[in-house]
Structures are given as C-alpha cells and as structure tokens.
Amino acid sequence: MMNYLKKNLKNILPAPISEFLMHINDLRRPKLSNYKNYIKYTDYKSGIEIGGPSKLFRSTLPIYQNVERVDGVNFSNSTVWEGNIKAGENYNYFSNRFGTQFISDGTDLSHIADNKYDFLLSSNCLEHIANPLKALLEWKRVLSNGSALILVLPNQKNNFDHKRPVTTFQQLIKKLKNNTLENDLSSLDEILELHDLSKDPQAGNFDNFKKRSLDNFNNRTLHHHVFDLKLMQEMFDFLEMNVILKNDTNKDFIILATK
C-alpha cells in the first residue's frame, strides 16, 4: 500500500501537496558525496535529457533544481515509465518547470541543431538502446564544445542482470558498423536465459516476460547490454570525450565527460 501511494501521489493528491511531499521525500534521499562537482557543470545552464524525467536528478544527484532549462527526449507518445505524453512545451522535469518534449529515438536527434545544449543527462536509458554508440554520437553532436554529458547506467550486481556478462566494447562497435536498428533482438536468447525474474516483479512470469520482450520495439523494456565503469570509459574514449568524474553506487554507475 505504501509503495502504491508513493508511485501515485500526483494522481491522489492536489498538485501543490503532492509536489511538496515529493520534494520532502527527495530531500531525505542520500546525495552523492561529490554531487557539487557535478552540478557546477549544469547550474544556470540549458540542457537536454534522454529518457526522463529521472528521480535521480532530483535527489541523489540534484541537478534539476538550479538549471535554466531542460528539454526531454522520449521514444514514444506512450511509455511504461512516463505514461501518455505528447510533443511540445510540456516536459515537466521539476516542480512547475517545463522544457520542450521531443518524441524520437535516442539514436536520432536530427531535428535538433548541432552544438545546441550546455549539458546532456541520461539515467538508466542507454541500456534500453540496441545501438549505444550510435546514440552517444548523436548526444555528443547536440552538445556545445566544453559541455558535459552525464551518463547513469544500472549496476548489474544489484538488479535482474546480475547473472549476465558485461558487454564487450567490440560488441558495441559491431552494432555501430552494422547500423543496428532498434528492432534488434540479438540479445534476447541471453536475456531469456539469464534474466532474474525474482528481481523484476513487473515482468510477471516467464511466459509474460517473453511475450513482452518479443514486443520490445514497442515497449523498449529490454536491457540490450550490461555495462560497468570500464566499458563506459571505453565508450567515452571512443567518443574522444574527457571523463572528469566517476561514481559507483549500489544501484548505478555514473560518469561525467566533457566534449
């Protein structure tokens, strides 16, 4: 019952009250010990987020509070995480602050100009993308020189991917060279064999999980790849971006790199 209330505060209570309670809850969450080193790259600047809004950027790494503006990118008008959304000036990233909501795949930001943003955020999103390097090249393109990309990816040790091997950089390069599209299911056999359903109650039983997975192009719930800090470093080396900050928590790996 308590979990239900936490997830549905916006629907149950008037907006000002629910926002206040969410803010109090965020304040209670422990922050990264070095979070101030991150936010100096985002404070009073304009950025874009791929696959948000994200609770982490309100609490553990409190970025939203002091930025000038954040636009957002989501792959569909209806997602498991955001529900029904629409393009336009309605990306509600924090309290009563709004940016532009774009509806597009994270691998294709062609409607956004080069060098437009001062920072880019992405939390627990890139693992849902079949061709991560293609996405990262697009994300780098829309950043101005000197800007920061803050990438957060799940730590497999404490989630349903804990039985899976970490993806190799060579596998990512192969997908980039082959221009792998987002309907790719080449990781599905490994996922069906090693995904720990006991740590993923929303997936249901094996049959339900398999059915959902086969429809991944429409729901994007699969983790195509498994990451660690070493692989993330290799990706940023490939991008020729400078890794400035790294964090390893029980839930996530976090890297800030500059263009």
N, C-alpha and C positions, 0 to 999 in steps of 0.2 A: 504493500500500500504506500509506504514512504517513497519507494522508487518511482511509483506511478505519479505521485504528487510532484516530485522533483522534475520529472520529464514534462509535465503538463501544466506548469504554473501559469503560462501565458494564456492557456485556454480556460483555466478555472477562475483566476482572479482578475480584477480590473488591471489594465496595463501599468499604471503607476505603482501599484502594490507589488505586482509580480516582478517588475524591473528592480524595485528596491530590494526584494528578497533575494533575487538572483545576484545583485551586487554584493549583498552581505555574504552570501554563500561563496562568491568569488574571493572576497577578502580573506575568508577563512582558509582558503586553499594555500598550501606552501608554495612559495615562489622559488624559481631557480636562484641559487645563491649569487650568481653573477648576472642576473637579469638586466641590471642597469647598463652593463656593457653591450647588451643587445639593443636596448631601446634608444640609445644615443644615435643609432643608425636610422631610426624611424620617427622619432619625436618631431612634431610640427612639419611632417613631410607627407606627400601623397603617394599612395601605393596601390597595389592590386593583390588580391588573394585568389588562389586557385583552390576550389573545393571547400568553401567555408560558408558561413562564419564558423569559427572554431572556438570552443570553450577555452582551450589552452591559451589563446591570445587575449583572454580577459583575465586570466588568473595566474597560471604557472609562469607565463611569460607575458606580462600585461602590456601589450602594445597598443591596442585599440584606444585606450583612454586619452592618449596625448598626440595622436596623429592628426594631420589636417583632414585627411580623407582616405577611404579605402574603397576601391571598386572590387567587384567579385565576378568570378567565372564558375559556372556550374554546367555540367554536360547536357542537362535536360530540364524541361519545364516541370518535371516531377521526379524527385529522387527519394530514396529511402531515408536520407538524412535530413533534407530540408522540407520535404513535403511538396506542395504545389507552389511554384514560383513563376515569375514572368520577367522578361527583359524590361529594362527601364531604370528610372531613378529610384529604385526600391531595395537596394542591397543594404539591409538593416544590420550592420556589423556590431553596433554597440549602442545601447540605450536608444535615444531618438536621433542617432546619426545615420545618414544614408549615403551610399555611393551608387554608381551605376552597376546594375546586374546584367552581365553578359551571359548568354546561353550558347555555349560552344564547347567542343572537346578541348582538353588541356593541351593537346598536341597541335591545335590550330587556333592561333590568335591573330589570324591575318587581318581581321577587322580593327586591330589596334596598331597604332603607329610605332615605329622604331623609337627607342630611347625615351619613351613617354613617362615612365614612373621612377620614383626615388627609391622604392623598395618593392619586393615581391615576397609574399608569405604563402606557405603551403604546409598544412598539417594533416598527416595521415591521409594523404590523397595520392601521391605518386605511386604507391604500391598497387593502386587500382588501375593504373595505366599500363597498357600492354607494351608500349614503346617509350620507356622513360627518358632515354637520351634525346629522342625527337622532341618530347615535351620540354625538357630542360633547355634545349637550344632555342625554342620559342620563348621560354620565360626569360632567358638571358637577353634576347633581342629587344624586348619591350622595356628593358632597364636602361637608364642613362649610365654613362661611364662613372664609376665610383660608387654606384648604388649597390644595395645589399639584397641578397636572396637568402631568406631564412627558410630552411627546409627541415621539417619534422617528420620522421618516419618511425613506425612502431618497432619496439624492441621485442623480437620474436620470443625471447626467453620467458615472457610472461603473458603470452597470448596463444591463440589457437594455431599459430605457425611454428610452435616450438619444436616440432618433430622434423620440420623441413630444413634442407640445407640452404645456406646463404647463396644467393645467386652470384655467379661469377661475372666479372666485368666483360669477359669475352661473349657471354650470352647476350648482354645488353648491346654490345657492338654489332653482333649478328642481326639482332632485331632492327637496329638502325639501318644497316646496309640493305636489309631486305624490305625496308619501309613497311614493317609490320603494322597492320591496322588494328583498330580497337575491337574488332570482332574475333580476334585471335584467341584460341583456346588451347594453345600448345602446352600450357602448364596444367591443364585440367587433370590429367591422369595422376600427376604427383599430388595435386591438391586433394583429390578424392581419396587417395590412399593415406595421406599424412595429416590432413586437417583434423584437429582435435575438437570434435563436436561438443565435448563436455565443457569446453571453454567458450562456446559460441551458441548460447541457448536460442538466440533469434533465428538461427539456421534451421532449427527443428531436427527431425530425424534424418537419416542418411538419404532416403528417397527424396524428401523435400529439399534437402541441400543440393542434391544432384540436379533436380529439376530447376532450381533457382540458378545454379551455376551454368547450365546449358543455355539459359536465357541472359547470360551476363552482359551482352551488348546493350540490353535494355535496362538492367538494374545496376551494373558495374560494382557488384559486391565482392568479386574475387580479388584476392591478393595475388597478382600475377607473379610478383617477385618478393624475395625476402632480402632485407638489407641489414648491414651493420656499418659502423663508422668507417671501416677500411674501404668498403665498397663506395660509400658516399664520398670519401676523399678521392677515390679514383675517378668518380664521375666529375667532380669539380676540377680535377687536374685535366681531364679531357676537355672541359669547357674553357680551360685557361682562366679560371677564376681563383682568386686568392682566399683560402679558408682562414678566417680570422678567429672564430670561436667554435668550440665543440662542447657538447654536453651529452652525458649518458645517464639516463634515469631508468627507473624500474619499468616505465612504460614506453619511453621514447628515446630515439637518437636525434639530436638537434645540432645543426650546423648553420653558421652564418658565413657566407662567402661574398666577396665583392667583385664587381665587374671591372 
